[in-house]
Amino acid sequence: MGNRTFTMFKPDSVRAGHAGAMLDQIIKGGFKVVALKYTRLTKADAEQFYAIHAERPFYGELTDFMSSGPIYAAILEKDNAVEAFRTFIGATNPAEAAEGSIRAQFGSSIGENAVHGSDSDDNAVIEGSFFFSGRDEAR
């Protein structure tokens, strides 16, 4: 179990103006932000980031959506960060997410569910490295 995870505030939540409220809740939830970036994925970036899903039927829709507007990318720190954050953000489907979770509050559908959270310690490192170098992280 690692102490870092990666997250992205997706274009739907940024477009709706929820990034500040989401970040506030994450910090109040005990996560330390060690890197944060406001950026935008190109279609090619989104395809590379989500290459693991390339054979899935939703891949094109996902990469179109993720390149449709700005996002916030962040590396968060907390004990057992990946599992703790996935619990904190709630189920992928906001309708099934626990009350008070990020997705229950700010997500509108499975496709537009406000936030991405790494699903393993290994993927947290890979995904964080996609956006940040070591010099970008506060120590």
C-alpha positions, 0 to 999 in steps of 0.5 A, a space after each residue: 500500500 502506497 501513500 500517493 495517488 493520482 487524480 484528475 478533475 474531469 472536464 465536466 466538473 471544471 466546466 461546472 465550476 466545481 473544482 474549488 469545492 472538490 479540492 476543498 473537500 479532498 483537503 478536508 478529507 485528509 489528503 495532502 496535495 503534493 502536485 497540482 496542474 491546470 491543463 488540457 488533454 489533446 485527443 492524442 494525450 487522452 488516447 495515450 492516457 487511456 490506452 489500457 481501454 483502447 479495445 473497450 466500446 467506450 474508448 472513443 467517447 471517453 477520449 473525446 470527453 476527456 479532451 473536450 475541456 480543461 482538467 486539473 491533475 493532482 498527486 495526493 498523499 495520504 496513508 493507503 492513498 489509492 484505496 482511501 481516495 477511491 472510497 472518498 470519491 465513490 462509485 463510478 456511477 454517481 447514482 450508486 456512489 455513497 452519499 457525500 462522496 465526490 461523485 455523488 455530489 458532482 457527477 451526473 453520469 457514468 461518463 461524466 462522473 467528475 473525477 478520476 482516481 487511480 485504481 492501483 499503486 502502480 497506476 498511480 505512479 504511471 498516471 502521475 508521471 504522465 503529468 508531473 516530473 519529480 521537480 513538480 512535486 512539493 516535498 
